[in-house]
Structures are given as C-alpha cells and as structure tokens.
C-alpha cells in the first residue's frame, strides 16, 4: 500500500470515528436536544443571562420546521464543498496540463534548447 493510500485510509477512519463516537458514547444524552446547533445554544445562553434581550434583526426567511432548516444547511454545505472541489480540481488539471505541455515541448526541442528562451 502506498503512502498516499495509507494516509487516505487513516483520514477516512478519523472521519468515521468523529461521526460515530459521539453517538456511541452518548455525549448528548443529558440534553433535551442533543444535536442542536450553536445558534440554539447561544440563544439559550443569552436568554438565561439577559431575559429581556431582543435581537437586533430578524431572519429574512424562517423555515417551517427544524428538518427543513437542517436540509437547507446541508444543501448549503454541499454546494460549498462542490465549489471548492471544482476549484481545486480545475487548478490540478491546469497544472497537469502545463506539465504535459512542458514534457511534450521538451521532448521535441533540440538538445541545448531551453523552454522559455534565454
């Protein structure tokens, strides 16, 4: 197994462990909503500290349920990951294309010629 393959396997195991261990160990069992987001946690903390607090603004769109809100968040994350993957794939493809172009131009060049001139 190559070094890159071992690193990839270890990364996959780490990601799986991060996803499964909180469920197996029951880290959120003492909470009413064990996997509530940071926004809900912050709202609870703020209302405990300052019960009369009023937010500065309200959301433009309030989803009808928590499931819809989670689905929209997952869609946003997937779109962001897709954009990043496209960008990095495009950069890698361009770099590989440049390397191939240099390799083919270097193979056809006469001995002593340098790519790009003096």
C-alpha positions as CSV (number, residue, x, y, z in Angstrom):
1,X,0.0,0.0,0.0
2,X,1.4,3.4,-1.0
3,X,2.0,6.2,1.5
4,X,-0.9,8.3,0.0
5,X,-3.3,5.3,0.2
6,X,-2.4,4.8,3.9
7,X,-2.9,8.5,4.7
8,X,-6.3,8.4,2.9
9,X,-7.4,5.3,4.9
10,X,-6.3,6.9,8.2
11,X,-8.2,10.1,7.3
12,X,-11.4,8.1,6.5
13,X,-11.1,6.2,9.8
14,X,-10.7,9.5,11.6
15,X,-13.8,11.0,9.9
16,X,-15.8,7.9,10.7
17,X,-14.7,8.0,14.3
18,X,-15.6,11.6,14.6
19,X,-19.1,10.9,13.3
20,X,-19.8,7.7,15.3
21,X,-18.1,8.2,18.6
22,X,-20.4,10.9,19.9
23,X,-23.4,8.6,19.2
24,X,-21.8,5.5,20.7
25,X,-20.6,7.3,23.9
26,X,-23.9,9.1,24.4
27,X,-22.3,12.5,24.7
28,X,-25.6,14.4,24.2
29,X,-27.9,12.2,26.3
30,X,-28.2,14.7,29.1
31,X,-29.6,17.4,26.8
32,X,-33.2,17.9,25.7
33,X,-32.0,18.4,22.1
34,X,-28.6,16.6,21.9
35,X,-27.6,17.8,18.5
36,X,-28.9,21.3,18.4
37,X,-26.8,23.8,16.6
38,X,-24.6,26.5,18.0
39,X,-27.2,29.2,17.3
40,X,-29.8,27.4,19.5
41,X,-27.1,27.0,22.3
42,X,-26.2,30.7,22.1
43,X,-29.9,31.8,22.1
44,X,-30.4,29.7,25.3
45,X,-27.4,31.1,27.0
46,X,-28.3,34.7,26.1
47,X,-31.9,34.4,27.4
48,X,-30.6,32.9,30.7
49,X,-28.1,35.8,31.1
50,X,-30.4,38.6,29.9
51,X,-34.1,37.6,29.8
52,X,-35.2,41.0,28.3
53,X,-32.8,40.7,25.4
54,X,-34.3,41.5,22.0
55,X,-32.4,40.6,18.8
56,X,-31.2,43.4,16.6
57,X,-32.8,42.0,13.5
58,X,-34.9,39.0,12.4
59,X,-34.1,36.4,9.7
60,X,-35.2,37.0,6.1
61,X,-36.7,33.5,5.9
62,X,-37.8,31.4,8.8
63,X,-38.0,27.7,7.7
64,X,-41.3,25.9,8.7
65,X,-39.5,23.2,10.7
66,X,-36.1,22.1,12.1
67,X,-35.9,19.4,9.4
68,X,-36.3,21.9,6.6
69,X,-33.7,24.1,8.3
70,X,-31.3,21.2,8.5
71,X,-31.9,20.3,4.9
72,X,-31.2,23.8,3.7
73,X,-28.0,23.9,5.8
74,X,-26.9,20.5,4.3
75,X,-27.6,21.8,0.8
76,X,-25.5,24.9,1.5
77,X,-22.6,22.8,2.8
78,X,-22.9,20.5,-0.2
79,X,-22.8,23.5,-2.6
80,X,-19.8,25.0,-0.9
81,X,-18.0,21.6,-1.0
82,X,-18.8,21.3,-4.7
83,X,-17.5,24.8,-5.5
84,X,-14.2,24.1,-3.5
85,X,-13.8,20.7,-5.2
86,X,-14.3,22.2,-8.6
87,X,-11.8,24.9,-7.9
88,X,-9.1,22.6,-6.6
89,X,-9.8,20.1,-9.5
90,X,-9.5,22.9,-12.0
91,X,-6.2,24.0,-10.5
92,X,-4.8,20.5,-10.5
93,X,-6.0,19.9,-14.1
94,X,-4.3,23.1,-15.3
95,X,-1.1,22.2,-13.5
96,X,-1.1,18.7,-15.1
97,X,-1.8,20.2,-18.5
98,X,1.1,22.6,-18.1
99,X,3.4,19.7,-17.0
100,X,2.3,17.7,-20.1
101,X,2.8,20.6,-22.4
102,X,6.3,21.2,-21.0
103,X,7.1,17.5,-21.3
104,X,6.0,17.3,-24.9
105,X,7.7,20.6,-25.9
106,X,10.9,19.4,-24.1
107,X,10.8,16.1,-25.9
108,X,10.6,17.8,-29.3
109,X,13.2,20.5,-28.5
110,X,16.7,20.3,-29.9
111,X,19.4,19.4,-27.4
112,X,20.6,22.6,-25.7
113,X,17.3,24.5,-26.2
114,X,15.6,25.7,-23.0
115,X,11.9,26.1,-22.7
116,X,11.1,29.8,-22.4
117,X,14.2,31.1,-24.1
118,X,17.3,32.7,-22.5
